[in-house]
Amino acid sequence: FVFGNLLNLYTIFFFKSSSLLVSFGFMVFMVLLLVANESSRFKALGLAFKFALLSLCYLAFFAYVIPVFAGSMGVLIFLFSMLVGCLPLVGVGWWIQTYLPARFEKAKKQILLPMAFVLLGFLSLYMVKLIPPVPLSLPFIGVYHGVEKVDDVYRLSHERPWWRFWHNGDQNFYAQRGDKVYVFFRIFSPTRFADQVLVRWYWKDNRHGWVLQDSIPIRIVGGRDEGFRGFGVKTNYQPGEWKVQVETTDEREIGRVYFDLEIAPETPRSFEFDEM
C-alpha cells in the first residue's frame, strides 16, 4: 500500500517535469511498476522485489529533494542525489555485516543487489536523458507576435482565430516584414532555486530533419506563485515547420512548442492580447 502511494506520487512529479514525448518511456516504466506492485506474481518474489521498490523510492525522493536544497541542477547534483539515496540501504547492509555477519550473504542478495540494479537503471536513463528534470516544470509555452512587460504583467499579442482554442498564441505564425517571433513560457521551480535554462530553436529541413538554429541561455529564479516568466525572441527565420524546446543546461527537456511559419503579404492586422 505504501509503495503504491509513493510510486503514484513520484509518477506525478516526473510527469509534470517534462513533455510527454520525452518522458513517455519513463512514465510507462513507472506505471508498470505500479501494476507489478499489485500483482501477486511479483509479490511472490519476496524481499528482493520489495527492496528494489524501496530503492526506487529512495532514489526518486532524493533526485527531487537534493536539487531543491542545492538550488540548482546538473550532473554532479544528480550523482550526489543518487549517492544520498543509496545511503539508507547501504547503512542497513553495513549494520547486518557488523552485527549479524551470518546473514550478510542473504542481505546482499535481497537488499544490496536489487538496489544496485535500480541504481544502474537510474544512471542509464539519466545518461540517455530519459529522466525528467525534476523539480522543474513548464506549465505554459506559446508563440506570439509581441511580448511587452507592463508593471508586473506581460502583455502577449497574437492574431490566433478564436476557434483554435487549443493553441497557445500564434502556432500558425504569419510573418510580415520586420516581424519578430516570440516564445513566452512559465517555469515553476522551488523557492531559492536559481539556475539557467536553454531556449533552443529548431527548423525542420526536408532532408536532414530538425536543425538547430539558435540556443539562448536564460537565467531563472524560483519561488514565484505563478512561476518564472521568460521569453526568447528570433529575428532571423525562414518559412516552414519550427519547434522551440526549453531545456536544462545538461540538455534535458522541460517542454516544447511547435509552430508553422509562413511569410505573409503586408496587410493591416488586428492583434488580440493575453496577460500573464
Secondary structure, 3 states (H helix, E strand, C coil): CHHHHHHHHHHHHHHHCCCHHHHHHHHHHHHHHHHHHHCHHHHCCCHHHHHHHHHHHHHHHHHHHHHHHHCCCCHHHHHHHHHHHHHHHHHHHHHHHHHCHHHHHHHHHHHHHHHHHHHHHHHHHHHCCCCCCCCCEEEEEEEECEEEEECCEEEEEECCCCCCCCCCECCEEEECCCCCEEEEEEEECCCCCEEEEEEEEEEEECCCEEEEEEEEEEEEECCCCCCEEEEEEECCCCCEEEEEEEEECCCCEEEEEEEEEEECCCCCCCCEEEEC
